[in-house]
Amino acid sequence: MGRSYVVTGGAQGIGRAIVDRLREHGTVVVIDPEMSPQKGVIPLIGDASEEKATAEAAILAQQAGTLCGWVNNAAIFRDASIDTTPPAEIGRLISANLDLAVVGCSTAVRHFLRHGTAGAIVNVTSHQARRPVPGSLPYSTAKAAIEGLTRALAVEYGRQGIRVNAVAPGSVATERYESYKSSHEGIEGEMARLHPLGRVARPDEVADAVEYLLSDRASFISGVTLPVDGGRSVLGIDPEMRE
């Protein structure tokens, strides 16, 4: 029996690259409101924050093979500032992102325990979990919480053979980024300056990291957040820096 995986938010961008990479190794069930069928992929149209959808995805994946990897990639992008947005709304926006990871992790862990199988979970966070940008309070707070969730789950379920890690991308050349770039003149140069490697990431470069953390090659890696940001998270902008 082959391997199978579940990926949330896999219709485009980073999620699509992850799906394309994982379907080289087995069947991928994708939870997304807009996913279309393709070879090696079982689309599940739904909301990844709802347990009904994640439970169905786990069943579909197990029917296609041994469910061995789960990727929580789905996210909601909505800026808000605490001085202009009611606290209840801030809390709702934080929960909207955090719930996606909590529900996915809960379903994956329960599945692995019920079937007595080892498994790996990867949560996709962001460089903003540690270095927020102005206006990103709900998103940054949720991503920081997801990194804490990652560490806690790794500690609690490691003895059952369950590994939990995270990847934290910097800026990535997704459809969303390209749309932003087209309406902001000069932004490409600014983004290059923010990344010591001199450019933003390709989606497949993030997928490479996810693939590795799910694989047997990472069998003794758990509880880590791996930056996939070209050095952005360790860069201190120097006002005297010259190109």
C-alpha positions, -999 to 999 in steps of 0.1 A, spaced: 0 0 0 14 34 -10 17 66 10 -8 94 11 -8 130 24 -33 157 33 -26 194 23 -48 223 32 -50 253 10 -34 235 -20 -50 252 -50 -24 278 -56 8 294 -45 29 276 -19 2 250 -13 1 241 -50 38 236 -51 37 214 -21 9 193 -37 29 189 -69 59 178 -49 41 153 -27 22 136 -55 55 123 -67 55 101 -36 19 92 -32 -17 103 -33 -25 138 -20 -59 148 -6 -63 186 -8 -88 206 12 -95 238 -6 -126 257 -17 -113 259 -53 -93 228 -60 -97 210 -93 -90 173 -100 -55 163 -113 -35 132 -115 -25 119 -80 -47 144 -63 -81 140 -46 -97 174 -42 -120 180 -12 -140 212 -16 -144 225 19 -132 246 48 -100 233 65 -110 249 98 -140 226 101 -134 192 116 -160 176 93 -138 185 63 -105 174 79 -120 141 91 -132 133 56 -98 142 42 -81 117 66 -105 90 56 -100 96 19 -62 97 23 -62 64 43 -83 47 16 -57 58 -10 -27 46 10 -11 49 44 -16 85 56 19 95 67 20 133 63 -2 163 69 5 199 58 -14 228 73 -8 255 47 -42 272 45 -42 308 57 -62 340 58 -46 373 50 -63 403 67 -45 432 81 -58 451 112 -44 475 138 -54 474 174 -60 511 177 -87 511 149 -101 476 151 -123 463 180 -105 437 202 -132 411 195 -125 415 158 -88 412 164 -94 380 183 -116 366 155 -89 373 129 -63 356 151 -86 326 156 -94 324 119 -57 315 111 -49 296 143 -80 273 140 -68 261 106 -37 246 122 -53 234 155 -81 215 136 -56 200 111 -32 190 138 -60 175 159 -73 154 131 -38 142 121 -27 133 156 -59 114 163 -56 95 131 -20 85 137 -28 74 172 -60 55 162 -41 36 134 -10 31 155 12 46 127 40 71 128 33 103 110 47 138 103 29 172 104 43 204 89 27 237 97 34 266 73 40 297 93 58 329 83 88 351 89 62 375 104 58 351 134 91 365 147 95 397 127 61 413 121 54 441 97 31 470 106 -6 462 102 0 424 104 -10 420 141 -36 392 137 -16 373 111 17 376 130 1 367 163 -16 336 149 16 324 131 36 328 164 10 308 182 12 281 155 49 278 161 42 274 198 16 247 189 43 230 168 67 227 197 41 216 221 28 188 199 63 176 192 69 172 229 36 156 237 34 130 209 70 123 200 70 90 219 41 79 197 62 84 166 46 116 156 69 144 144 57 180 142 76 208 125 70 241 108 84 260 79 85 298 79 87 313 45 98 349 37 83 365 7 74 341 -20 66 347 -57 31 334 -55 1 348 -75 -7 370 -45 28 385 -46 28 390 -84 -5 409 -80 10 431 -53 41 437 -73 22 448 -103 5 476 -83 36 488 -64 63 502 -85 98 495 -73 87 468 -48 108 441 -64 140 460 -56 128 465 -20 120 428 -16 155 419 -30 170 442 -4 151 424 25 165 390 15 202 385 18 201 361 -12 188 390 -32 154 378 -43 122 363 -30 116 325 -29 100 304 -56 71 283 -43 89 251 -51 118 261 -28 93 261 1 79 228 -11 114 213 -10 116 220 27 82 206 34 90 175 15 122 170 34 105 174 68 78 149 59 104 124 47 123 96 64 154 117 59 142 140 86 133 111 110 151 127 140 139 162 134 109 174 154 97 206 171 117 229 148 106 259 128 127 260 97 131 295 81 128 293 43 134 330 37 168 335 20 181 349 53 154 376 58 148 367 94 184 372 104 190 404 85 195 436 104 191 464 79 222 487 81 214 524 73 250 527 60 248 496 38 259 502 2 251 479 -27 
